[in-house]
Amino acid sequence: MKYIFGPLASRRFGMSLGIDLSPDEKSCDFDCIYCELAKAVKTDKIANPPKVDAVIAELKEAMDKFDFDIITITANGEPTLYPYLDALIDAINAIKGDKKLLILSNSSTIDKAHIRSSLAKLDIVKLSLDSVNEKTFKKIDRPINTVSLTNIIDGLIQYSKECTNELVLEVLVVKGINDKVEEFALLNEVINKINPARVDISTIDRPPAYQVEALSYEELHTLAKEIKNQTVFIASRKNIDAKKESFDEDEILKTLSKRPFTQADIEDIFDAKTKERFDNLVALGRITRVKVGNIDFFRTA
């Protein structure tokens, strides 16, 4: 499949079947220093966007094959740049049955009314806000010059007033950049204006595009206490409860190209036959091992 990958065990949302709206190349208006995707030139457009019918055809096939909890709209970059997003959401809602529909967005377009209108049709919307300090925001998220932090914050507040679905706000913390208590005190003020259903505090746990460091669970816990009057979730591998699935070789490679796996991921998600296919791909040199901190990850070569 070209547009569908997984299902994957998500720390926050259960078993997730992913939709990649930018399979040909990374298309993002941020160049986040913690991104697990390869470095690329920033853009506000998706190159060669797939047609809605093509995505839906693959989604139907995957829905017949896999057991999962949630359908996640994502991209090799930023999914809200996809020009047919509204039509795609309508088409998925028409066939998803009791599955939840989620989008993972960096919030760069949330100031646009038509984007907020489209996102309101989903069950869950995960939006990012790594810092409310302009200098820190530019250092960690490195946005294209047409993106404004003020507009993002205003858009988040406006969306929270308009939406009736579940809004999850994510703060990804990088050591030495946005990990100060003072940063979180400022974040707390804005987050309480947004008042999301949940605030997710996370850090790097997969090989990033740049040389940056993660925080420990204990450090995240200390910072999380600065977010007052909100439901706060500290994302952790301990929260994963995965169901083993069968993947063919192409599906294994597609999945690892989007999200590197640890050995624990492989044990949790792959069934016995899939592990054999995985080992064969490693032997052929199509999958390689990289070390981040003290953890080994497997990714496509």
N, C-alpha and C positions, 0 to 999 in steps of 0.2 A: 504494500500500500504506500502511496505517496504522501497522503495528507493525514492519515491516522496512525498513531503510535500508542504503545502500551497494550493493556493497562499497566499502570505503575502504582506502587504504594505511596500515597501522599501522606506526609506527616500531619496534615491539617484537615484533609477532606476525604480520606479513605481511598479505595481503589479507583483510580482515575483513568479514563480513556481519553487520550489527548488528540486534539485537532491542531495541526500545524498549518497556518494560513500563509506562511512564507517559506515553502520547502526548498526553493532554489538557491536562496542566499539570505544572509541576515539582513533584516530590514527594520531598523530601530532608530528612534530619534534621541535615544540616550546611548552613552558608551560607558555603562556602569563599571567601576573598577572591580566589582565582585562577580560580574556576569560569568556564567559557566559556558556561554557560547563564545565562539572565536571572535577576535577583534575584527571590526569592520568600520567602514566610513558611515557616519551618521546620515540618516535620511528621514524624510517625513512621508515617504511613499513605499508601498510594497511592490517590489519588482515582479512582474508576471503573476498577478494575483489569480488564484484558481477560481473557476466558476462554481457557483453554489451547487449546481447539479452534480458536479464531479465530487465535491466534498461529501454531499449527502449520500451518493451511491456507495462510497467507501464506508461511511458511517453505518449504513444499514448492514453491510457485510460484516463489519466488526461487531455490531450489536447482536448478530446471530451467533457469533463465534465465542465471544468473551463474556465473563461474568464481572461486573463492575458496579460501582456505586454512583459515579458522577461522570459527566461529559465535560471536559475542560477545553475551552477555546483559548488557544495560545498561539504562538508564532515563533519562528526563528527571528525573534525581535519583538515588536509591539503589535498585538492583534487589533487594536482599535484603529490602526492605519489601514486595515483591510477595507476596500471601497464598498463591498457588498455586505457589510456586517449586519445591518438591519434585516436584510432578506435572509441571510444565513440563520440568524437567531429565530426568525419566524419558522423557517423550514425545520430546524431541529426541534423546536417546541411541538411541532405537529406530529413528530414520530417518537419522541423520547420516552413516552409513557411515564412510569414512576421514577425514572432517573432524574437526578438533579442536573441543572445546567449552570456552569461556572465559567467566568472569564478571569484571566490573570493579566492585569494591566499595570503599567508604570505610572498611570494617572496623567500622562502628558497631555491628553486631549479632553480631560474631564471638564474643562471650562466651556466646551462646545455643547450647545443645547441639543443638537441632533445625536451626539454621542450619549449624553445622559438619557435621552429618550430611548435609545436602543438598549442601553445597559439595564434600564428599568424592567425589561422583559425577561431577564435572567432570574434564576433562583438565588444565586450567590454571585456577588461581585467582589473580587479581591483587588484592592487598589493600594499602591505603594506610597509611602511618605517617609523617606529615610532621614530627612532633616527639614527644619523650618528656618534654618540659618542659611542665608543666600550663599555665603562663602563655602560652607560645608556641603551644601546641596550641589554646587558646581564641582566640587572636588570629588565627591563620591559618585554622583549620577552623570556628570559630564554631558549635559543636554545640548541638543542642537540650539543655535542662537535664537530661534523663534519661540522657544519654550520658556515660560515665565513661572517662577516659583509662586509668586503672588497669585497668578491666574489659577495655578493648580490648587492652592489652598482655598481660594474663593470658590472654585468649581467643586471641590470636595464638600465644602459646607453647604453649597446649594444642592448638590446631589443628595446629601443626607436628609435635607428637608423635603425633597421631591419623592424619594424612593420608598417603596414599601417592602422591597426584598431585603435579603441579608447582605449588609455591607461589612466586609472584613478589611481592616486597614493593616498593612504590613509595614513594619520597620525593620530593615536589615542592617545589622550593626557590624562595622568593620573596626578592628583594633586600631587605635590611634587616630581615628578620623571622626566618627560620630558616637563615640563611646563614653563621653563625659557626662557627668550628672547634670551639668549646666545645659547641655544639649537636650537632655530629656525633660528638664524643667520647662524649657520653651516648647518642646513637643507636646507636653502635657496640656498646656494652655490651648493649643490649636486642636488637639484631639478631642478635648472636651467640648469644643465648639462643633466639631464634626459629629461626635457622639455615635460612633459605629456600633454595630452589634458585637464586634469583637476586635481586639487589637492583638496581632501576632507579632511577637518579638523573635527574630531569628538572626542567624549569622551564617557565615560561609561554611558549607559542609560538602562542597564538591569542587573540583579543580577550577579555579577562576581564571579569567582572561589575563589578569595582572597579578603581580606579586604582592598580595595583601594577606592579612592574617585574621583568623577567626577569634571569637571570644569563647571562654569556657561557659558551661551551663550556669555555674555559680555567678559569673560576671553578668550574664544576661539576667539572671534572677535579681541581682542587685539593681540593675537599671530598670527592670520592669516595675519595681516598687515605686518608681518615680511617676508612673502613670496612675493617676488617682481617679476613682469613681468610674472605672471602666472594667469590662471583662477582658483580662489579659491572658493570652496563651503563649507559653514559651515553646516554640517548635523544637521537637527533639525526636531522634530516631526511636526513642523508647515508646513513642505513641503509635508506632506503625503496627497494624495487624493485617497482614497480607494473605491473600489466597493464591495458591500456586497455579500458574497458567502455562499453556503450551504455546511456544513461539517457533516459527520456522526461522531459517537462517537470515532471510531478508528482514524479518520482523525484529530479530535480535539486533542486527546492525542498525536499523532505523531507530530503534529505541535508544541504543547506546550513543548514537550520534546526537541525540537530543538531551540525554541525561546520563552521564557516567555512573556506573554501578560499583558499589563495594561488594566484597565477597558475601557480606551479610544480605545485601539486596538480592544477590543471585540465589542464595539459599532460601530466602523468604518467598521469592516470586516465581522462579523457574521450576517446572516439574523435572522429573528425572531425564526424560528424552531431550528437553530443552537444554539441560546442563551438558549433555553429551554434544549437542550441536554447538554450544558455546565453547566447550573445550576444543572442538575441532577448528573453530574459527580462530581461537588463540594460537593453535599449532600452525595454522596456515599464515599467521602474521596479520590477519585482518582485524584483530583486536589486540590492543596493547595495554600494558599496565603502567600507571603513573602513580607516584607517591605524593600526597599532600599532607604535610605534617607527619603524623605517624600512621596514616590510613592509606591503603592501596586502593586505587580506583581502576576500573577497566573502561576503556573508551575505544571508539573505532580508530584504526591506524591511519 
